[in-house]
């Protein structure tokens, strides 16, 4: 393998030094803030339009065409507000000092984000998760499944308020007791997630140095993006890095390096807007597909002589698998009933459910390194690439507490390295017997 140039070596050293400094500052502060942000409150429906908080205050539910009134201290929006002016509601909210709740997975979500983007008091904000009777019936939710939905909302998305609506044949009190045992007593009123990283520029610089350690010109060209639009700059640099980092000479370190890339991306975006889900990482599907696509193209070019006879079957498999893979990369993806139950079982066993792509992909990583000369080893390589970008993507969900993302990723990576260790031991013993 060709030795890297002096410029690449300097950039690589700079990357490791700046990354070490950045993460030593970022990780502990993020842990402390995340623990505080796990606090939650519970709102219980009084009627269809009012929710009672533990403090005795009321959250008013605003439907389309309704206004924010002066007596309302807490409100949330419900329904399709696409035909209404966000500025009108923003002005009303600022005038009366209103706290606005954003209801997850509701038609009003994007409208609330517009309001918050133009408010003078965006910090008066909180997020809500609820389960409706219609969902219970349609999705056949059991008491256990409802509990795990609330648990995930608090643990994995740092939700601020659980809204308890009337649910038939469900022991809501027992669910709330289970939540309280795990997360403590609910706080009197909701408040947003806090915290931000003062050295976001250092995290971005580390990623630029990472690019420069592979392709110095790309690093130089992308660095100025920070001064134009920081959010787009982070997305562009990190997505390019998911491809360039793959050529790192020490292949056995790739899982750790992609985890570090994810941590740096998380640090570069950690602020009020991202941690409260008012802004999101741009280019999720591109970041998940670019490296696997690169691996597919590279493998086809390299193995075309014998792969060409399977070209039709190959295109079909790649198209179907690719569609399924990308369609499952969002919060609204379809999940079968048995899979929801299986996910809950895994959460009960492992605290946080490992990602299936990584649990499969990292053992494939071990097989790829151990049997790279096999004719079909590129299949292992493809699964490896999926696991690597999945690990990176885990940290692009800034609202998720860092401890959860680290646990989830490190668990899967450990499974991969354990598999690699076992394979190498077996191969050593087999070689000794020959």
KAVENQUI-V353349 format. One record per run of one state. SS is the DSSP state (A for helix, B for strand, O for the rest). FROM is the first residue (numbers start at 1). LEN is the number of residues. If there is no record, write none. Layout:
SS|FROM|LEN / SS|FROM|LEN
This chain:
O|1|5 / A|6|32 / O|38|3 / B|41|7 / O|48|2 / B|50|3 / O|53|5 / B|58|6 / O|64|10 / B|74|5 / O|79|7 / A|86|11 / O|97|2 / B|99|5 / O|104|5 / A|109|10 / O|119|6 / B|125|7 / O|132|1 / A|133|6 / O|139|4 / A|143|15 / O|158|3 / B|161|4 / O|165|7 / A|172|12 / O|184|16 / A|200|15 / O|215|1 / A|216|12 / O|228|2 / A|230|18 / O|248|3 / A|251|19 / O|270|2 / A|272|4 / O|276|8 / A|284|44 / O|328|9 / A|337|14 / O|351|5 / A|356|15 / O|371|6 / A|377|18 / O|395|7 / A|402|32 / O|434|1
